């Protein structure tokens, strides 16, 4: 085994963190260059991490199937295992603890596209590890919901909520997701041809987020409502507003991901504690002075 991984979308969030995780574990890492022959790039690779995703939900109906077809062709030609970052759009708006056995009843167009994408991987015969996650938290950049929307006005003592303040939402700290993906790649010989593995990550409501940030920052934080009305007005002329508005129901649906399967496969895996994750998400000038110690997994709701 060469322990070679091909990273698709190496400049994006999934790609960047996956590259680090695999390189830190001693893998040979290749970056796919957009516009080149993906099948040729995949030859000799043991694993392909599919970090390709149209930005800002652009033209998913056309681009997601195209990306999927290219990745599957490259994997079939090379014999590589594919790791795909799944999401929670598939489950619609039924509250609960979502797992691989939860019925997939999407209520949005993007949810239906993701269901079709997963069905293509499942039917392909290519070994696929679908590591399903919620909202991303990226310590390297601010283009995530928690940074761009929820904590945009944290300096002013405001936290925006996109749904009811008590609605539980699931989040994936990307360095942890990438580390789990790398560990699953190491054990792929013991896995089924298609594995749907929820990544439980962190689960918290806006009210719990406020309480933690008040304690960490020493500041009073006030919860405000996200201006969905503005997204409605902008939808005819702004693609991102239109696509984000479609997902409003998900933010009102209390949910988390079941971690039993991941824990069974990776019993020694521990995620980054919530406090450490949130310190990194705060603006630099209101972070506490003392960094948190990395260590055990922290989930607010069990």
N, C-alpha and C positions, 0 to 999 in steps of 0.2 A: 504494500500500500504506500502510495507516494505522499499521502496527506497533503493534497493540493486542493485548494478551493478557488473557484472563480466567483468573484463578486460582481453582480450586475447592479448598476446604479451606485457605484462606489462613492460618488460625491454626495449622495443623499443621506438621510438620517439612518436608515437601516444599514446601508452600505458602509458608512463610516465606522459605525460601532461594530459591525460584523468583522470588518477588516482588522480592527484592533484585537478583538477577542480571539480570532483564529491565529493572528500573528503572535500574540502573547502565548498561545498554546503550542507554538512551534510549527504551525502549518506553513506551507508555501502558499502565498496569497497572490492571485492574479486579479488584475482589474480589467473588466470588460470595457472596451472603448466603443462608445456609441457610434453607430454607423458602419461598424465592421462586421465581419461574418461571425455570428455568435456560435454557430456550430464548430467552426474552426477554432475559436477561442476556447471552447469547452473540451477539446480533445486532450486527454491526459488528466483531466480534473476528476477528483473523486466526488466532490460536492459542488453544487451551484447554489449560491444564495441569491434569490431573486429580490433585489431591492429596488427594482424598477417600478415606478408608479407615476402616472401623469400628475403634475403639480396642480394644486387647487381644484382637484376633481375634474380637470379638463377632459372632455370628450371620452368619458369612461366607456360608454357603450361601444365605441369603435376600438379604442386603444387597448383596453384590458384584454379582449380576446386576441388581438394581434400579439401583444407581449406574451401571453400564455402559449400561443402556438409556437412562437420562436423559442421560448424556453424549453418546451417539451421536445421540439425537434433537436435541440442541442443536447438535451439529456439522453434522448434515445440513441443518438449517434455516439455519444461519449460513454454511456453507461453510468453517468453521474447521478447521485441522489440530489434531489432538489429540496431546498428549504424555502418555504413561503411564509411571509408574515400574514396570517389571517387576521380578520377583524370581527367585530360583533354586529355588523349591520345585518347579518343573516337572520338574526333572531327576532327581528321586529320589535314590538312594544309590549311584550308580555313580561312583567317583572319576575325576577327570580335569580337562581344560581344557574348559570348557563354552562353546559358541558358538551362533550362530543355526542351525547345522546339526546340533547335538547332538540325538539322539532324546529326546523328552520322555516320560519314563516315571515319572510321579509315584507315590510310594509312600504319600502321605498324602492325607487328604480335602482339606486346604487346597491342596495341589499340584494336585489335579484341578479344584478351583474356579478356580484361576488359569489352567490350560490352557483351560478352557471360556471364561473371560473373554477371553483373547487370541484365541481362535477367533472370538468375536463381533466383535471389532475387525477382524480380518483379513477377515471375510466381509461387513462393512458397506459397503465402498466409501468410507468416510471415510478421508482421509489420516491415518495413525496412525504416530507415532514411539514405539516401545516401547524405552525406555532402561533396560536390565536391570541391576540392581545387587544386591550382596550386603547384608550387615548394615550398617545405617546408623551413622555416627559424626556426631553433631550437636554442634557447639561451643556451641550456645545452650541445650541442655537435657540432663538426665540420664536421660531415659526411653528409653534404648537398651540393648541387651544388654551392650555394653562398659561402660557406666556403671552400670547397675542390678545387673549380675551379676558381670562379670569384674573390674572395678576397684572394686567396692563397698567392699572392705576394703583398698584400696591404702595407706591411712594406717597400717595395721597390718602392712604388708609382705606382703600376701597377694594373689594373683591366682587367681580361680576359673576352672577350665577346664570346659567343657561336653562335651568329648570327649577323645580322645587328645591328649596335649600336642604331638605332632608333626603333627597333622592340619592341613593348610593350609585356611584360611577366607578368604573374600573380603569386603572392606569398602568402603563408599562414603562418602567424606567429603562431606557434603551440599552445602557451598558449591561444591565441584568438580562434583558431579553437576548442580547447577542451572546452573552456567556452561556446561557441555557441552550441556544442554538448550536454553539460549538460543542458542548458536551453531548447533546443528542447526536450530532454528526459523528462523534467518536464511537457511539454505541449503535450506529445505524444497522449493523449486521444483525442485531437482535430484534429490530423493529419490523412491523408489517409493511407491505408495499405502500399503503396509504395510512398515515397516522394524523389524526386530528387531536392535537394536544393543546388544551387551554393553558395560557400562561397567566396565573392569577394576579401576579404583580401586587399592586396596591389598590385598595378599595376605600373610598371615603366620599362623604357628602360635602357640599359647599359649607355647611355649618361646621362640620368637623375640620375642614380645611381652615376656616376662620379661626377656630379655637387653637389649632396648632400654630398658625402663623402669629397669632397674638402672643402666645407663649414664647415663640422663638425670637420674635422681633422686639418684644416689649412695647409694641404699639397697639392701639385700639384699631380694629379693622371692622368696617361696615360693609354689609352685603348689599349690593345693588343688582337690579334686574338687567339682563342683557337686552338691548333694544331690538327685539325681533321685528318690530314694526319698520325699522330702518331697512332691514334685510328684505322685507316685503316690498318696500318702495323701490329699492335698488335692483331687485331681481330681474326686471326686464332688460336692464343694460349692463349688469355686472354678474358674470358667470359664477364667481365664488359666492356671492350673496345668495343666488338662486340655489346653488348646490348645498350650501350650509343650511339654508332654511328648510330644505327637504329633511334634514336630520334632526329637526327640533324635537320630534317625539322621542328620540333615543335619550336626549338629555333629561326628559321628564320621566323616564322609565328606570326605576331602581333595579340595579343588577350588579352582579359580580361574576367572575369566572371561577369555576371549580378547579382547585389545584390538586385533586387526588391523583390524576394520571401523571402529572409532572413529578409529583412527590414520589410516586412509585418507581418512575424511571430514573430520577436523579435524587435519591434520598439525602445526599449530602449537600445539595444545592441550597444556598442561602442568598436571599436578595438583600439589597441595600436598605437600611432602616429608613422609615418615612421621614424622620427629622432631617437626616442627611440629604435626602432627595429634595425636600422643600427648601432647605437652606440654599441649595444650588439654584433653585427656581426664583428666589427672591432677588430683587435688584441689589447690586453689590453694596450700595451705600446704606442699606437697612438690614444687612445680614448680621447675625450675632458674631462676636469676635472669635469665639472658640469653635473650631470645626468639630463636627461630630465624628465619632469613630465608626468605621465600617464594621458591619457584623451581621447579626441575624435578620431574618425576614420579619417585616412588620406589616400586618394587615389589620386595619381598624375594625373591620366587621367580619365576624365568623358566622 
